[in-house]
C-alpha cells in the first residue's frame, strides 16, 4: 500500500483443489481494505453478450490493492469448456486471445500471478466424500461437482491445453501440490512473498493514552436488547 503497487492473483484448479482454503489463509490476517477477493457468479444475460474478458476488467486492482480471483477468466478454459457452457470455437479463441490481454495487464504495471492448485484423484475423492458425509460441508457440494468428478480426464486435457497456450514469460503458471492443504497454503504464501518486491516498513510505536474523565457520565437505565448468554 505504501508503494501503490497493484497485485492481481488468480487461483484455479479442479473442484476440491483447495482454492478457498488458500485464499482464506492469505486474507485472514490482512486488511480487507487492501486485499479484495473476487468470486463472480454465473454471468447475466447482459454479460453473456459482452466481450468475454469485459466482466473481469472492472475488478482489476487500483494502486495499493491486492485482488485475488477465486476462479477467473480461465473459467472459459476449464469448467465452461468441459461442461459445454461455451463452444469449442469460443474456448480456442479465448486461449489464443488471453496471452495478449495478460501482456497488456502486466505492461500496465500490475503484478499478475497465476496459481494452479493440483490435487490427486484420491484426494479429490476423499474431499468430495467428506462433503457428502458432513452436514457442515454439504453446502459446498453441487451436481456440477459430481459431473466434474466424473470428467476427470476431460479436465486434464483442458488443463494441459490451457498451460500450453497461456504459460507465457510475462504471465507464467505456478503449480502447487495441494494434496496436503496446510503445506500447500504455506508454500503458496512463501512463493507469493518472493514474487512481490517489498521493503520492511518501520513500525510506529503505539502507547495507549489515559481515558478521559467520566465527567458525571452514567450509563442509561433503559433496557437494552441483549442476546441470550448461551455460552
C-alpha angles and dihedrals in degrees: 000000000000091000097041091238120170116218126185119185125186124199118195134165144118122301109287091021089127103251094144093049093050091049091048091051091052096046105036095089103032134082116276086211088067103029116057125183118209119197107163121204124227111302120266122236089262092050091050088060093053129085103282098243092046098089091055100048097074089059096058113117128269122209113308094016135119112201118193119195115209091204115346143188085318088081084092093059093045128023096014093051097043095044093044094244087136133029123261088245091055091049093050092046089053092052091051095046106040099071088061091049091049090048088056091049092051093043089055088064100261116138103227119197123182120195126187113197109212121205129179125239090249093053093046090053092049094048095047091048088051090055090051093049100040116070089202090063102036091097088068092061126088137164087255089062091054093049092048088050089055092049097055095139094044086057091047091054092046091049093049093051091046091054092046093052103036107030095106136165092249096043111022125179117245113205120210126200099223103171086111102049098197094050090043092054093048091048092051093049092048092048092045092055090050091055097053118069112224142152123221110257122227108254116230117231113243125198121182110243121224114269118252120260114270090235092201098315116154127180114258117261097221115112117260126209101252116180118237114278098232098156 
